[in-house]
Amino acid sequence: MMPHAQKAAIFNKDEARTDWHDASLWMVRKKRDFAVSEIPEWEFLREFASDIKMHTLSKLDDYLESFEKAAIQNGAIVHWAADAKEHNDIVLSILNKHQAKKMVKSKSMLTEECHLNEFLEHHNIEVIDSDLGERIIQMLNEPPSHIVLPAIHLKKEEIGELFHRELHTEKGATDPQYLTEAARHHLREKFHTAQVALTGVNFGIAETGEIVVCTNEGNADMGVHLTPVQIHSMGIEKLIPRRSDLAVFTRLLARSATGQPVTVFTSHHRNPKPAGEMHIILVDNGRTEQLGKPDFRSSLKCIRCGACMNTCPIYRRSGGHSYETTIPGPIGSILTPGIDLKKHGQLPFASTLCGSCTDVCPVKIDIHTQLYKWRQIVSEAGLPEGGNKTMMSIMGSGLASPSFFHRLGNIGRKLLRLFPGKERFLSFTVWTKDRDLPKAPVESFREWYAKQTKDAQ
Amino acid sequence: MQNKLRMPSKETILAKIKTNRPNLWPLPDVPIFETSVTDKKKLFIQILERGGSKVHCIDDSSQIHQVITTHFPENNRMVSTLPLLEGMEGITTLHPDFYEGTEVAIIEGLIGVAENGALWVTENELGKVRVLPFIAQHLVMVISAKNIVGTMHEAYKILGLPTTEGFGVFIAGPSKTADIEQSLVIGAQGARSLLVIVTP
């Protein structure tokens, strides 16, 4: 696997495109700020959301059992999956039971995590992602680059070209309205012919056994209500205790995600439609493991709004694909090292530790603190982490010894004066890549101070 | 053999949670945050319009029909779950595909939320045809100004726990997407427009 820094460097080669990507996401961040400013009790809501989630995690076993009981009473069929494989096997068994060959799916990061599409296609099931962004990247055979805006990395010209090839739109057409209309017709036909619909779950309510799905396009509801069999795949951390807790979370989610006051549709599914069948799959896949890590368990509070991505200076300038994880950006960088430290251990270093992610997080996950803590674990495990090691050890000994620090400063200033501009002599560290160092002062503060006191005497 | 001895996943997951869960964290009591805005109806209309919906206020429910025909003058297929309006079709079958081709669906909203323009509707107001507000090309929702509340907290307080309804949804505008270069397009997979008629 190519390290994040290397992938980011490739992404950065196209400067205009990097700027465009950066600006697109910053616009979403600004919309979020405006939406947040309309709620005077915003900070209280964050605190409540965080406490509700922490409480749920502290009694997750009880709540899962209450949820299951209520859901079964409602008439749903509840399954438990320890890992991705079991989840996928359950979905396939439901499809097989109904001899279904075609399934529509609305956005679900969990099924991305489980690589459900590849698995089902391997078993000759046609899977149609019905969210527009997801459909686009599915046609391109790419993973999503963002959890809320899966096709944010693509230009409309590329989508126009793709739709011309796949949906026979006019060549050269790039108008988003026109392209969306084409997708609408294409997907309508799929909704009517699929036998099964699968959705992700935003919230599961322990006291009622309901599952809640938040969308803007209406695709999840089109699928669920038009097909006889509905499946809802849900990570076990999606539970909340009470129906009224939804007030807190619906106020936070869309505002944080896209700056809308609420998603267009907030659907509460309690039981199957007449003559229909409703399945809920509760998935662990590493979540109970994360729950056992005191420093990192609060990452399970995440409600997948994507605000930490939109605000992250690294994410905005390196693109979601550079992380090579299902969930990219700051939250992904604290969720994934626990799954595979060797593979994802470099990601906590793809951060400036500026803390902006923590500031915007609607459920108050201390993301940047956890990034820092993962770095300690990665370093202790002796894993390579991104090329800063030499510089870190020089800085470490430099900062530990006043006399060495003094000498280091002297050498540094001299070198900077001799070779201004691009600091080639520092090429062993990535810190000076694409960055100019400041002009070196003639003397250090210490030298200046010594002179001042001497003059004063 | 191995498979037979394996603990079912439910037990494995629950046992792992018991070992790994943190100490009991208190569950907070969330207050009913109310909006400071005095004119809830005005805010409700403002937020709906900002989200791409049209709003029409009337003085008397007898004007509903006229408002709808003004907005949709063509003689298209209209399905209504309100006490039957002239020239409109009611719910005749529960088969969802039957409603493809519906140009306008007219339904009642039970609660309106001023802070985000969302309207609550359950399958009971949809004649159990859950797909109706999504499959129709255009959606009309009728709501009484008396049922407009300030925030989601107030809405969920009124909703309480579900009793007869197996499906309920907050609808806050026409279906939309910004998946192509963040350009807002109204009319994604669901209704292309939302007209909200506010009765006294």
Chai-1 contact restraints between the chains, C-beta under 6 A:
chainA,res_idxA,chainB,res_idxB,connection_type,confidence,min_distance_angstrom,max_distance_angstrom,comment,restraint_id
A,S24,B,Q182,contact,1.0,0.0,6.0,A-B,restraint_1
A,E41,B,F33,contact,1.0,0.0,6.0,A-B,restraint_2
A,F48,B,P28,contact,1.0,0.0,6.0,A-B,restraint_3
A,F48,B,V30,contact,1.0,0.0,6.0,A-B,restraint_4
A,D51,B,P28,contact,1.0,0.0,6.0,A-B,restraint_5
A,M54,B,W25,contact,1.0,0.0,6.0,A-B,restraint_6
A,H55,B,W25,contact,1.0,0.0,6.0,A-B,restraint_7
A,H55,B,L27,contact,1.0,0.0,6.0,A-B,restraint_8
A,S58,B,R21,contact,1.0,0.0,6.0,A-B,restraint_9
A,S58,B,P22,contact,1.0,0.0,6.0,A-B,restraint_10
A,S58,B,L24,contact,1.0,0.0,6.0,A-B,restraint_11
A,S58,B,W25,contact,1.0,0.0,6.0,A-B,restraint_12
A,L60,B,I17,contact,1.0,0.0,6.0,A-B,restraint_13
A,L60,B,R21,contact,1.0,0.0,6.0,A-B,restraint_14
A,D61,B,L14,contact,1.0,0.0,6.0,A-B,restraint_15
A,D61,B,I17,contact,1.0,0.0,6.0,A-B,restraint_16
A,D61,B,K18,contact,1.0,0.0,6.0,A-B,restraint_17
A,W80,B,S9,contact,1.0,0.0,6.0,A-B,restraint_18
A,W80,B,K10,contact,1.0,0.0,6.0,A-B,restraint_19
A,W80,B,I13,contact,1.0,0.0,6.0,A-B,restraint_20
A,A82,B,S9,contact,1.0,0.0,6.0,A-B,restraint_21
A,A82,B,T12,contact,1.0,0.0,6.0,A-B,restraint_22
A,L132,B,T177,contact,1.0,0.0,6.0,A-B,restraint_23
A,L132,B,D179,contact,1.0,0.0,6.0,A-B,restraint_24
A,G133,B,D179,contact,1.0,0.0,6.0,A-B,restraint_25
A,A151,B,D179,contact,1.0,0.0,6.0,A-B,restraint_26
A,K156,B,I180,contact,1.0,0.0,6.0,A-B,restraint_27
A,K156,B,E181,contact,1.0,0.0,6.0,A-B,restraint_28
A,I159,B,I180,contact,1.0,0.0,6.0,A-B,restraint_29
A,P176,B,I180,contact,1.0,0.0,6.0,A-B,restraint_30
A,P176,B,S183,contact,1.0,0.0,6.0,A-B,restraint_31
A,P176,B,V185,contact,1.0,0.0,6.0,A-B,restraint_32
A,Q177,B,V185,contact,1.0,0.0,6.0,A-B,restraint_33
A,L179,B,I180,contact,1.0,0.0,6.0,A-B,restraint_34
A,T180,B,V185,contact,1.0,0.0,6.0,A-B,restraint_35
A,L187,B,Q189,contact,1.0,0.0,6.0,A-B,restraint_36
A,H192,B,D97,contact,1.0,0.0,6.0,A-B,restraint_37
A,T208,B,L161,contact,1.0,0.0,6.0,A-B,restraint_38
A,N216,B,K176,contact,1.0,0.0,6.0,A-B,restraint_39
A,E217,B,S175,contact,1.0,0.0,6.0,A-B,restraint_40
A,E217,B,T177,contact,1.0,0.0,6.0,A-B,restraint_41
A,E217,B,A188,contact,1.0,0.0,6.0,A-B,restraint_42
A,E217,B,Q189,contact,1.0,0.0,6.0,A-B,restraint_43
A,G218,B,F134,contact,1.0,0.0,6.0,A-B,restraint_44
A,G218,B,S175,contact,1.0,0.0,6.0,A-B,restraint_45
A,G218,B,Q189,contact,1.0,0.0,6.0,A-B,restraint_46
A,G218,B,G190,contact,1.0,0.0,6.0,A-B,restraint_47
A,N219,B,Q189,contact,1.0,0.0,6.0,A-B,restraint_48
A,D221,B,F134,contact,1.0,0.0,6.0,A-B,restraint_49
A,M222,B,F134,contact,1.0,0.0,6.0,A-B,restraint_50
A,M222,B,Q189,contact,1.0,0.0,6.0,A-B,restraint_51
A,H225,B,P96,contact,1.0,0.0,6.0,A-B,restraint_52
A,H225,B,R130,contact,1.0,0.0,6.0,A-B,restraint_53
A,H225,B,V131,contact,1.0,0.0,6.0,A-B,restraint_54
A,L226,B,P96,contact,1.0,0.0,6.0,A-B,restraint_55
A,L226,B,V131,contact,1.0,0.0,6.0,A-B,restraint_56
A,S244,B,Y156,contact,1.0,0.0,6.0,A-B,restraint_57
A,A247,B,M152,contact,1.0,0.0,6.0,A-B,restraint_58
A,A247,B,H153,contact,1.0,0.0,6.0,A-B,restraint_59
A,A247,B,Y156,contact,1.0,0.0,6.0,A-B,restraint_60
A,V248,B,V30,contact,1.0,0.0,6.0,A-B,restraint_61
A,T250,B,M152,contact,1.0,0.0,6.0,A-B,restraint_62
A,R251,B,M152,contact,1.0,0.0,6.0,A-B,restraint_63
A,P261,B,N116,contact,1.0,0.0,6.0,A-B,restraint_64
A,V262,B,N116,contact,1.0,0.0,6.0,A-B,restraint_65
A,V262,B,A118,contact,1.0,0.0,6.0,A-B,restraint_66
A,V262,B,A172,contact,1.0,0.0,6.0,A-B,restraint_67
A,V264,B,A172,contact,1.0,0.0,6.0,A-B,restraint_68
A,V264,B,G173,contact,1.0,0.0,6.0,A-B,restraint_69
A,V264,B,S175,contact,1.0,0.0,6.0,A-B,restraint_70
A,F265,B,V169,contact,1.0,0.0,6.0,A-B,restraint_71
A,T266,B,F170,contact,1.0,0.0,6.0,A-B,restraint_72
A,S267,B,V169,contact,1.0,0.0,6.0,A-B,restraint_73
A,H268,B,G168,contact,1.0,0.0,6.0,A-B,restraint_74
A,H269,B,F167,contact,1.0,0.0,6.0,A-B,restraint_75
A,R270,B,P162,contact,1.0,0.0,6.0,A-B,restraint_76
A,R270,B,G166,contact,1.0,0.0,6.0,A-B,restraint_77
A,N271,B,G166,contact,1.0,0.0,6.0,A-B,restraint_78
A,K273,B,R130,contact,1.0,0.0,6.0,A-B,restraint_79
A,P274,B,L94,contact,1.0,0.0,6.0,A-B,restraint_80
A,D284,B,I13,contact,1.0,0.0,6.0,A-B,restraint_81
A,T288,B,K16,contact,1.0,0.0,6.0,A-B,restraint_82
A,T288,B,I17,contact,1.0,0.0,6.0,A-B,restraint_83
A,T288,B,N20,contact,1.0,0.0,6.0,A-B,restraint_84
A,L291,B,N20,contact,1.0,0.0,6.0,A-B,restraint_85
A,G292,B,N20,contact,1.0,0.0,6.0,A-B,restraint_86
